[in-house]
Amino acid sequence: MEERNELVEALNGKDVEVHTIGGALNSRGLDAQRAIREGLEAAYRLAPWKVNQEC
Amino acid sequence: MKNENYPILFDPIRVGHLTLPNRVIMGSMHTGLEESKGGMHALAQFYAERAAGGAALIVTGGIAPNREGMLGPGGARMQRKKHAHEHRLITEAVHGEGGRICMQILHGGRYSYHPFNVAPAAKKAPINRFKPRKLSNRGVLRTIRAFVRSAKLAQLAGYDGVEVMGSEGYLINQFLVEATNNRSDQWGGPYENRMRFPIEIVRQIREACGADFVIMYRLSMLDLIPNGSSWEEVILLAKAIESAGANVINTGIGWHEARVPTIATLVPRGHFSFVTEKLKGSVDIPLVATNRFNNPETCEKALRDGVADLISMARPFLADPEIVKKSETNRSHEINTCIGCNQACLDHIFKRKVATCLVNPRASHEATWPLLARAVNPRRVAVVGSGPAGLSAAIETARLGHRVELFEESDAIGGQFNLAKRIPGKEEFHETLRYFQSMLVKLQVKVHLNHHITADDLSIRFDSVILATGIRPRSWSTPGIEGQGVLVGYTAVLKNEITIGSRVAIIGAGGIGFDVADFLTHDGDASFSNAWGIDQGLTSRGGLLQPGTRTSKREVHLFQRSSGKVGARLGKTTGWIHRKTLKERGVQTHSDVKYQKWADGWLYFTEGDLPQKIQIDHGGTK
């Protein structure tokens, strides 16, 4: 298997924050466990967050 | 007021001095946090979240009563007052959420993976390299006292009770069965002697801890090992354990050394409840059914059918701490369902890593990714690709409060999940897709199917982009095979887009290769019990029968370029199931393979230094 990541290069230099995850980041040893964890990690990496006790 | 959907599941029940608000017990699971630095704080948070999520009663991971009983070097113990003080963090956190919690006392016996292990006899377990020392009579008495001291300390720590681990092949189980107990003293020989050890443990704990302390006993009702307990012995023990002072009996299925799957995905939901059901009526205390319950419907049905009084679920609480609360509040479609894969829980434990969950990586890491977190400055976020990574990113980003749009080129979300769910025994991935679909709707993620988005669009419309565009299968070839119509990709096979012939070579023996082999050869399997030799009539010792034969109409070959055992990298707790299944179906494996050519229907290759050829109709790419 190989990464499907054409958009990474296309977005290079554009004024947008880009995170690549899952198979697009690295196809070697890919499994659902890593994919789902990287999705979670990317979400929390996006922006400053705080714990909202009112939720 | 009765719950409309699950009236029995949410019918309160009395267990000892406790009134439980529902019938769901969170079963014991070792997480590895027990031995981690700062683990008690993390465990407190872990259990508190599950108590808040509605578990009626939580049972901790196994805690050893002494050094000899630890599962591994440095394993968690409840042996001294300092241990009790450390555990206060857990009990206070759970009680603070209105929950109830019992500590499981587990002595590994010959399964303890260290050189100080002990057992009724000096017989090494097939799954351990350390041979145990035979306990002397004084050693047995000392061990019973260790169980009692551990229970007293658990009470001091604030636990509502203890679960005495008497199943899965650990020390107590080892006393019960002749295969592991050949003693001739008061602890061996006739069954009355062999069961003296657990009875004394329960009796003395009751005496030491008083009436207002739950004693749950996990009883091995189906050993699944040769010469295991007979059903008559199971009934005898259950009655004796009740008389000794236990408040509730939990079901144990299969020793760890058993070669029968008991909790893996391929085990049908609630399959082993027939065992608990058979014990109903033999004792007056509540019975707990367990193994492969993962949704409220299966639990409710088992309770309605009178199979048991309570249901224990362990891994489903890793997958979703709120499984009970969601069931109670008409939100069962939002449950992140345990798929029984073992990949991030049990397989992690065997690698001495902290257990978490494939579908919920937050499990055991609640402080790292708090559920109540919200973005300080919400952004416009695009997620490109809706496979497992993209779906996870989309819902977690939306949960944080961002405005999320999800772009998918095909006509359905799910990516590789849509292939995995077609594999026999992996149908639970349908539930994972249902969960993600529900959460996309709930969290108002805007989903664009059949949509190819460009870099320009992304950069103009969004502040952030998460690229989860996945993989493409690697092409494979060998001289002479191109254009012959025999080379096909695995996606076409799993989607039934082509008719596959009767002789197939699968190139690549990783997880996908095994899945494809399973998919192509599962046609001749009997029922689960029949295929694995489980005696549903419970007439044979250990509950084992001769397994049924498995056949396949196809001749399938599984190839890998590397040397070594084919399938060696599959998960520790499930890999053996896949290897055994394929072997019994006649799938032939080849390692250290170099492909040479395809000619006139034959694939030529070397295996090691040996030239080989096989006739094939189709070869699959990786």
Interface residues (C-beta under 8 A of the other chain):
Chain A: M1 E2 E3 R4 N5 E6 L7 V8 A10 L11 K14 D15 V16 E17 V18 H19 T20 I21 G22 G23 A24 S27 L30 D31 A32 Q33 A35 I36 R37 E38 G39 L40 A42 A43 Y44 L46 A47 P48 W49 K50 V51 N52 Q53 C55
Chain B: Q343 A344 L358 V359 P361 R362 W369 P370 L371 L372 A373 R374 A375 V376 N377 P378 R379 V381 V384 G385 G387 P388 A389 G390 L391 S392 A393 A394 E396 T397 R399 L400 H402 Q416 F417 A420 T454 A455 D456 L458 S459 F462 D463 S464 V465 I466 L467 A468 T469 G470 I471 R472 P473 R474 G511 K622
